[in-house]
């Protein structure tokens, strides 16, 4: 968004520092001023304002514009952890997956009668899974939420040699927490498309 008028009041940061150049322009340095925006859940997430110099012949303190650039937030980091989780499974790199799973994580795959509890049990499950399928079978993320720093929802499907695999759609939910200064998955749940679909018979 380009601003060429007075910026409306925003929640301030302790290090906020901006100069009013004129009634219709604002000069801002990116490292000193961090406005915030409210997410759907009511949490404030940071954005950065960057000063853009005017090309006019007037002094540098006049006719400035400011560009709002979203800064990296914890919300984005949570989604990125989940993306790396799927990338690790696809590449059969369980060493990288291990770093993303908390020691006391609980993982539910609803085709199994009981959840997998603890990092070791979860890694053993995924090792058995990837050992039982071809490397050509890959998870593909269809959509992923990125507005919450502690919860991520994902819809996905499987592809065989870049072609959609039948009855392979699924959705997953992940809860994350900061553990030893690292954002890790503490809970996961997978729901997979059933191969047998009773349709209206299931409503009886």
ZAVEX-933488 format. One record per residue: x, y, z of N, C-alpha, C in turn; residue in three letters; residue number from 1. Coordinates in pm, whole numbers. Atoms other than C-alpha are relative to their C-alpha. Layout:
{{X; Y; Z}; {X; Y; Z}; {X; Y; Z}; "ALA"; NUM}
...
This chain:
{{86; -119; 0}; {0; 0; 0}; {89; 123; 0}; "UNK"; 1}
{{-73; -125; 3}; {134; 345; -86}; {-76; 104; 78}; "UNK"; 2}
{{62; -104; -79}; {68; 628; 154}; {54; 134; -44}; "UNK"; 3}
{{-45; -134; 32}; {82; 990; 41}; {-79; 103; 79}; "UNK"; 4}
{{71; -90; -90}; {-124; 1139; 321}; {36; -37; 142}; "UNK"; 5}
{{-33; 27; -139}; {-115; 1143; 698}; {-41; -141; 37}; "UNK"; 6}
{{30; 137; -43}; {-98; 792; 846}; {-91; 6; 121}; "UNK"; 7}
{{93; 2; -113}; {-390; 719; 1077}; {65; -67; 119}; "UNK"; 8}
{{-64; 55; -121}; {-306; 628; 1439}; {1; -151; 0}; "UNK"; 9}
{{-15; 144; -9}; {-176; 276; 1485}; {64; -32; 135}; "UNK"; 10}
{{-67; 37; -124}; {-62; 83; 1794}; {149; 24; -12}; "UNK"; 11}
{{-138; -41; 15}; {283; 219; 1857}; {96; -102; 58}; "UNK"; 12}
{{-108; 81; -52}; {608; 38; 1917}; {86; 87; 89}; "UNK"; 13}
{{-81; -81; -89}; {841; 147; 2198}; {110; 77; -71}; "UNK"; 14}
{{-109; -66; 71}; {1100; 240; 1935}; {-50; 87; -113}; "UNK"; 15}
{{55; -78; 109}; {864; 437; 1711}; {67; 137; -8}; "UNK"; 16}
{{-64; -129; 20}; {1028; 743; 1559}; {-26; 45; -142}; "UNK"; 17}
{{24; -45; 135}; {889; 933; 1262}; {-8; 151; 0}; "UNK"; 18}
{{-5; -144; 17}; {912; 1283; 1126}; {-110; 44; -91}; "UNK"; 19}
{{107; -53; 83}; {617; 1477; 992}; {59; 105; -93}; "UNK"; 20}
{{-65; -89; 96}; {749; 1637; 676}; {-91; 112; -43}; "UNK"; 21}
{{94; -100; 41}; {435; 1818; 573}; {-138; -53; 32}; "UNK"; 22}
{{133; 52; -31}; {58; 1795; 625}; {-40; -117; -88}; "UNK"; 23}
{{42; 105; 92}; {46; 1550; 335}; {111; -100; -28}; "UNK"; 24}
{{-105; 98; 24}; {364; 1348; 365}; {62; -42; 132}; "UNK"; 25}
{{-63; 53; -120}; {545; 1132; 619}; {131; -65; -39}; "UNK"; 26}
{{-130; 64; 23}; {913; 1036; 627}; {22; -100; 112}; "UNK"; 27}
{{-12; 105; -101}; {978; 706; 804}; {124; -82; -30}; "UNK"; 28}
{{-111; 92; 18}; {1289; 496; 857}; {-43; -138; 44}; "UNK"; 29}
{{53; 136; -20}; {1229; 120; 841}; {38; -57; 135}; "UNK"; 30}
{{-43; 65; -122}; {1430; 30; 1149}; {-55; 67; 125}; "UNK"; 31}
{{48; -71; -117}; {1263; 283; 1377}; {-150; -6; 20}; "UNK"; 32}
{{146; -7; -11}; {892; 253; 1304}; {-62; -128; -47}; "UNK"; 33}
{{63; 128; 33}; {694; -71; 1311}; {-148; 7; 35}; "UNK"; 34}
{{143; 4; -28}; {317; -34; 1279}; {-49; -143; 9}; "UNK"; 35}
{{54; 135; -20}; {91; -328; 1350}; {-137; -11; -64}; "UNK"; 36}
{{134; 26; 50}; {-216; -485; 1198}; {-63; -109; 82}; "UNK"; 37}
{{71; 100; -79}; {-483; -690; 1371}; {-43; -116; -88}; "UNK"; 38}
{{42; 119; 72}; {-539; -1048; 1253}; {-144; -33; 34}; "UNK"; 39}
{{139; 39; -27}; {-874; -1224; 1248}; {-21; -38; 145}; "UNK"; 40}
{{15; 46; -137}; {-806; -1367; 1593}; {28; 110; 101}; "UNK"; 41}
{{-18; -112; -91}; {-738; -1022; 1739}; {143; 27; 39}; "UNK"; 42}
{{-139; -22; -35}; {-361; -1058; 1767}; {62; 105; -92}; "UNK"; 43}
{{-67; -102; 82}; {-140; -773; 1649}; {127; -59; -58}; "UNK"; 44}
{{-120; 48; 67}; {126; -865; 1393}; {70; 116; -67}; "UNK"; 45}
{{-74; -118; 43}; {406; -633; 1277}; {6; 18; -150}; "UNK"; 46}
{{-31; -38; 136}; {453; -450; 951}; {109; 107; 5}; "UNK"; 47}
{{-109; -95; 4}; {741; -229; 842}; {-28; 108; -102}; "UNK"; 48}
{{13; -111; 94}; {724; 116; 684}; {137; 39; -50}; "UNK"; 49}
{{-128; -35; 61}; {1005; 202; 443}; {-13; 134; -70}; "UNK"; 50}
{{2; -132; 62}; {1084; 559; 335}; {43; -11; -146}; "UNK"; 51}
{{-33; -6; 142}; {1086; 621; -39}; {24; 145; -36}; "UNK"; 52}
{{-35; -138; 30}; {1263; 935; -155}; {-78; 53; -119}; "UNK"; 53}
{{72; -65; 108}; {1078; 1181; -376}; {95; 31; -114}; "UNK"; 54}
{{-82; -30; 117}; {1206; 1235; -730}; {-12; 146; -41}; "UNK"; 55}
{{21; -139; 36}; {1095; 1598; -731}; {122; 82; 38}; "UNK"; 56}
{{-114; -88; -25}; {1336; 1892; -714}; {-9; 66; 135}; "UNK"; 57}
{{14; -61; -131}; {1205; 1998; -372}; {90; -69; 100}; "UNK"; 58}
{{-90; 55; -101}; {1394; 1928; -52}; {-39; -142; 37}; "UNK"; 59}
{{22; 142; -30}; {1432; 1569; 70}; {-103; -22; 108}; "UNK"; 60}
{{97; 16; -109}; {1199; 1634; 365}; {-142; 22; -47}; "UNK"; 61}
{{132; -24; 52}; {904; 1705; 137}; {-41; -107; -99}; "UNK"; 62}
{{58; 90; 99}; {672; 1494; -76}; {55; -143; 11}; "UNK"; 63}
{{-44; 137; -21}; {788; 1168; 79}; {-121; -92; -5}; "UNK"; 64}
{{103; 103; -10}; {586; 849; 43}; {55; -114; 83}; "UNK"; 65}
{{-44; 114; -82}; {596; 544; 265}; {-68; -125; -51}; "UNK"; 66}
{{51; 128; 45}; {552; 181; 162}; {-10; -94; 118}; "UNK"; 67}
{{19; 98; -108}; {407; -69; 408}; {39; -137; -53}; "UNK"; 68}
{{-47; 132; 40}; {588; -402; 380}; {-24; -95; 116}; "UNK"; 69}
{{21; 95; -109}; {464; -698; 585}; {133; -62; 42}; "UNK"; 70}
{{-122; 64; -48}; {747; -822; 804}; {-30; -143; 38}; "UNK"; 71}
{{20; 140; -35}; {805; -1187; 883}; {-54; -9; 141}; "UNK"; 72}
{{62; 12; -131}; {585; -1285; 1175}; {2; -145; 44}; "UNK"; 73}
{{6; 135; -52}; {543; -1587; 1397}; {-104; -81; -74}; "UNK"; 74}
{{102; 70; 76}; {230; -1673; 1195}; {61; -69; -121}; "UNK"; 75}
{{-64; 55; 117}; {438; -1726; 884}; {95; -112; 38}; "UNK"; 76}
{{-94; 102; -43}; {695; -1926; 1078}; {-71; -132; 30}; "UNK"; 77}
{{73; 123; -31}; {432; -2175; 1199}; {-34; -76; -128}; "UNK"; 78}
{{32; 65; 127}; {315; -2247; 844}; {125; -55; -65}; "UNK"; 79}
{{-125; 45; 60}; {676; -2275; 732}; {50; -128; 66}; "UNK"; 80}
{{-37; 123; -69}; {745; -2540; 999}; {-77; -118; -59}; "UNK"; 81}
{{82; 108; 56}; {457; -2748; 862}; {41; -29; -144}; "UNK"; 82}
{{-49; 22; 138}; {578; -2697; 503}; {129; -82; 2}; "UNK"; 83}
{{-126; 75; -9}; {923; -2823; 605}; {-26; -145; 43}; "UNK"; 84}
{{37; 135; -43}; {757; -3120; 775}; {-39; -86; -121}; "UNK"; 85}
{{40; 75; 120}; {592; -3228; 447}; {116; -17; -96}; "UNK"; 86}
{{-117; 12; 89}; {909; -3156; 250}; {94; -110; 48}; "UNK"; 87}
{{-85; 105; -55}; {1104; -3382; 486}; {-56; -139; -26}; "UNK"; 88}
{{62; 130; 31}; {854; -3666; 443}; {17; -33; -148}; "UNK"; 89}
{{-12; 24; 144}; {860; -3626; 64}; {141; -39; -41}; "UNK"; 90}
{{-140; 29; 36}; {1241; -3633; 54}; {57; -116; 81}; "UNK"; 91}
{{-42; 112; -85}; {1257; -3921; 306}; {112; 42; 94}; "UNK"; 92}
{{-103; -55; -88}; {1470; -3700; 529}; {-54; 10; 142}; "UNK"; 93}
{{56; 2; -133}; {1359; -3803; 876}; {85; 77; 101}; "UNK"; 94}
{{-84; -79; -89}; {1655; -3626; 1034}; {-50; 144; 9}; "UNK"; 95}
{{54; -136; -1}; {1506; -3292; 931}; {-138; 4; 64}; "UNK"; 96}
{{132; 8; -61}; {1158; -3402; 1038}; {11; -6; 152}; "UNK"; 97}
{{-19; 16; -144}; {1288; -3494; 1384}; {13; 135; 69}; "UNK"; 98}
{{-22; -132; -60}; {1387; -3132; 1449}; {-129; 80; 13}; "UNK"; 99}
{{125; -75; 2}; {1029; -3017; 1387}; {-104; -56; 97}; "UNK"; 100}
{{95; 68; -87}; {858; -3257; 1629}; {45; 10; 145}; "UNK"; 101}
{{-33; -12; -142}; {848; -3190; 2002}; {14; -139; 63}; "UNK"; 102}
{{-28; 127; -65}; {969; -3463; 2236}; {-128; -68; 48}; "UNK"; 103}
{{124; 57; -54}; {619; -3510; 2386}; {-118; 17; -95}; "UNK"; 104}
{{105; -18; 101}; {424; -3466; 2063}; {-97; -118; -1}; "UNK"; 105}
{{103; 103; 20}; {99; -3657; 2012}; {-51; 11; -143}; "UNK"; 106}
{{39; -2; 142}; {11; -3756; 1654}; {-109; -102; -25}; "UNK"; 107}
{{113; 88; 28}; {-325; -3899; 1549}; {-20; -15; -150}; "UNK"; 108}
{{46; 34; 135}; {-383; -4071; 1217}; {-125; -83; 21}; "UNK"; 109}
{{127; 57; -42}; {-749; -4160; 1237}; {-34; -135; -63}; "UNK"; 110}
{{21; 137; 46}; {-714; -4485; 1045}; {63; -100; 97}; "UNK"; 111}
{{-59; 85; -103}; {-520; -4618; 1346}; {-82; 13; 129}; "UNK"; 112}
{{86; -2; -119}; {-696; -4709; 1673}; {52; 89; 112}; "UNK"; 113}
{{-58; -80; -108}; {-455; -4518; 1898}; {98; 103; -56}; "UNK"; 114}
{{-97; -101; 46}; {-243; -4203; 1864}; {143; -47; 25}; "UNK"; 115}
{{-142; 24; -23}; {134; -4213; 1839}; {48; 108; 98}; "UNK"; 116}
{{-38; -92; -107}; {281; -4056; 2153}; {152; 5; 13}; "UNK"; 117}
{{-144; -17; -14}; {633; -3914; 2171}; {69; 5; -136}; "UNK"; 118}
{{-73; -19; 125}; {884; -3815; 1905}; {45; -132; -62}; "UNK"; 119}
{{-52; 126; 53}; {1036; -4164; 1872}; {-110; -83; -65}; "UNK"; 120}
{{111; 78; 56}; {700; -4336; 1817}; {-48; 60; -131}; "UNK"; 121}
{{46; -67; 123}; {603; -4077; 1557}; {99; -20; -113}; "UNK"; 122}
{{-101; 21; 103}; {933; -4106; 1369}; {0; -145; -47}; "UNK"; 123}
{{8; 142; 40}; {904; -4488; 1374}; {-119; -22; -93}; "UNK"; 124}
{{118; 11; 86}; {555; -4453; 1225}; {30; 53; -140}; "UNK"; 125}
{{-29; -56; 131}; {675; -4226; 945}; {107; -79; -75}; "UNK"; 126}
{{-99; 85; 67}; {975; -4451; 876}; {-69; -121; -63}; "UNK"; 127}
{{75; 113; 55}; {740; -4747; 832}; {-83; 43; -121}; "UNK"; 128}
{{83; -51; 109}; {517; -4533; 611}; {82; 22; -127}; "UNK"; 129}
{{-76; -32; 122}; {787; -4407; 374}; {73; -124; -55}; "UNK"; 130}
{{-62; 124; 49}; {951; -4753; 359}; {-98; -86; -77}; "UNK"; 131}
{{102; 85; 63}; {621; -4900; 241}; {-54; 57; -132}; "UNK"; 132}
{{51; -62; 122}; {559; -4658; -50}; {116; 40; -90}; "UNK"; 133}
{{-101; -42; 97}; {745; -4553; -362}; {38; 146; 21}; "UNK"; 134}
{{-45; -139; -7}; {951; -4234; -370}; {-77; 89; -98}; "UNK"; 135}
{{78; -77; 98}; {731; -4131; -663}; {-133; 48; 57}; "UNK"; 136}
{{124; -43; -64}; {436; -4092; -426}; {32; 115; 95}; "UNK"; 137}
{{-36; -122; -71}; {447; -3737; -290}; {-123; 73; 53}; "UNK"; 138}
{{103; -89; -53}; {238; -3513; -67}; {5; 132; -76}; "UNK"; 139}
{{10; -132; 63}; {116; -3198; -240}; {-97; 83; 83}; "UNK"; 140}
{{85; -88; -80}; {-20; -2914; -26}; {-92; 79; -91}; "UNK"; 141}
{{98; -77; 77}; {-340; -2770; -170}; {-21; 138; 62}; "UNK"; 142}
{{21; -127; -70}; {-393; -2501; 94}; {53; -13; 141}; "UNK"; 143}
{{-55; 2; -135}; {-239; -2405; 426}; {-31; 133; 67}; "UNK"; 144}
{{30; -123; -72}; {-342; -2153; 690}; {130; 62; 51}; "UNK"; 145}
{{-123; -67; -42}; {-88; -1891; 797}; {-28; 121; 88}; "UNK"; 146}
{{37; -116; -80}; {-269; -1653; 1031}; {14; -22; 149}; "UNK"; 147}
{{-9; 32; -142}; {-202; -1824; 1363}; {140; -52; 29}; "UNK"; 148}
{{-136; 40; -33}; {135; -1869; 1531}; {7; -134; 75}; "UNK"; 149}
{{-1; 124; -77}; {26; -2180; 1722}; {-86; -111; -61}; "UNK"; 150}
{{85; 102; 61}; {-217; -2366; 1493}; {0; 16; -151}; "UNK"; 151}
{{-6; -2; 146}; {-200; -2460; 1125}; {-91; -110; -55}; "UNK"; 152}
{{83; 98; 71}; {-457; -2632; 903}; {51; -19; -141}; "UNK"; 153}
{{-52; 33; 133}; {-361; -2806; 579}; {-98; -91; -73}; "UNK"; 154}
{{65; 98; 88}; {-547; -2967; 291}; {104; -45; -101}; "UNK"; 155}
{{-105; 56; 85}; {-342; -3197; 71}; {-54; -118; -80}; "UNK"; 156}
{{29; 125; 72}; {-344; -3485; -175}; {133; -66; -36}; "UNK"; 157}
{{-120; 72; 43}; {-98; -3745; -297}; {6; -4; -153}; "UNK"; 158}
{{-21; 12; 144}; {51; -3754; -645}; {101; -110; -29}; "UNK"; 159}
{{-91; 105; 48}; {214; -4045; -827}; {60; 47; -132}; "UNK"; 160}
{{-69; -52; 119}; {472; -3918; -1075}; {-72; 121; -56}; "UNK"; 161}
{{64; -128; 32}; {300; -3577; -1072}; {-144; -13; -50}; "UNK"; 162}
{{140; 19; 34}; {-45; -3724; -1134}; {-78; -33; 128}; "UNK"; 163}
{{78; 20; -122}; {-320; -3718; -871}; {-28; -149; 22}; "UNK"; 164}
{{23; 139; -37}; {-347; -4049; -687}; {-143; -13; 50}; "UNK"; 165}
{{140; 12; -40}; {-704; -4180; -638}; {-17; -20; 151}; "UNK"; 166}
{{37; 12; -142}; {-866; -4156; -293}; {115; 42; 93}; "UNK"; 167}
{{-117; -40; -79}; {-570; -3966; -154}; {-12; 141; 58}; "UNK"; 168}
{{15; -133; -57}; {-716; -3634; -42}; {-3; -11; 152}; "UNK"; 169}
{{1; 1; -145}; {-672; -3541; 320}; {9; 140; 57}; "UNK"; 170}
{{-19; -127; -70}; {-670; -3264; 575}; {65; -29; 133}; "UNK"; 171}
{{-74; 18; -124}; {-449; -3218; 877}; {-4; 126; 83}; "UNK"; 172}
{{-7; -112; -94}; {-432; -2999; 1184}; {125; -17; 84}; "UNK"; 173}
{{-121; 4; -81}; {-116; -2909; 1372}; {-4; 112; 104}; "UNK"; 174}
{{-18; -101; -103}; {-62; -2730; 1701}; {149; 10; 30}; "UNK"; 175}
{{-142; -22; -20}; {279; -2575; 1762}; {26; 86; 123}; "UNK"; 176}
{{-44; -80; -114}; {466; -2429; 2058}; {149; 28; -12}; "UNK"; 177}
{{-143; -27; -8}; {802; -2269; 2123}; {62; -92; 103}; "UNK"; 178}
{{-71; 93; -87}; {1031; -2536; 2270}; {149; 24; -17}; "UNK"; 179}
{{-143; -32; 7}; {1389; -2435; 2350}; {30; 96; -115}; "UNK"; 180}
{{-16; -106; 101}; {1352; -2128; 2127}; {-22; -49; -143}; "UNK"; 181}
{{33; 50; 133}; {1233; -2343; 1835}; {-149; -31; -5}; "UNK"; 182}
{{142; 32; 15}; {879; -2370; 1705}; {-13; -143; -48}; "UNK"; 183}
{{11; 142; 31}; {786; -2737; 1708}; {-146; -46; 6}; "UNK"; 184}
{{134; 59; 1}; {479; -2950; 1643}; {-20; -78; 129}; "UNK"; 185}
{{29; 73; -124}; {324; -3068; 1970}; {-123; -91; -15}; "UNK"; 186}
{{118; 83; 24}; {6; -3219; 1824}; {-32; 2; -149}; "UNK"; 187}
{{42; 9; 140}; {-107; -3342; 1483}; {-113; -99; -16}; "UNK"; 188}
{{110; 92; 31}; {-415; -3506; 1338}; {-20; -6; -150}; "UNK"; 189}
{{23; 21; 143}; {-465; -3655; 990}; {-136; -65; -22}; "UNK"; 190}
{{126; 60; 42}; {-801; -3727; 829}; {12; -23; -151}; "UNK"; 191}
{{-24; 38; 139}; {-779; -3914; 497}; {-130; -39; -69}; "UNK"; 192}
{{117; 36; 81}; {-1036; -3957; 220}; {-22; -151; 1}; "UNK"; 193}
{{25; 144; -2}; {-1204; -4299; 251}; {-6; -58; -142}; "UNK"; 194}
{{5; 67; 131}; {-1165; -4546; -35}; {-142; -45; -32}; "UNK"; 195}
{{140; 38; 18}; {-1526; -4662; 17}; {-87; 115; 46}; "UNK"; 196}
{{84; -115; -31}; {-1784; -4383; 5}; {-147; -40; -4}; "UNK"; 197}
{{138; 47; -4}; {-2130; -4489; 120}; {-102; 105; -45}; "UNK"; 198}
{{92; -105; 46}; {-2282; -4154; 22}; {-120; 16; 91}; "UNK"; 199}
{{121; -23; -76}; {-2643; -4109; 129}; {-33; -111; 98}; "UNK"; 200}
{{24; 113; -91}; {-2645; -4452; 292}; {54; 29; 140}; "UNK"; 201}
{{-58; -34; -131}; {-2431; -4302; 569}; {-91; 89; 81}; "UNK"; 202}
{{91; -90; -70}; {-2716; -4065; 657}; {-118; -72; 62}; "UNK"; 203}
{{115; 77; -50}; {-2962; -4341; 738}; {25; -42; 144}; "UNK"; 204}
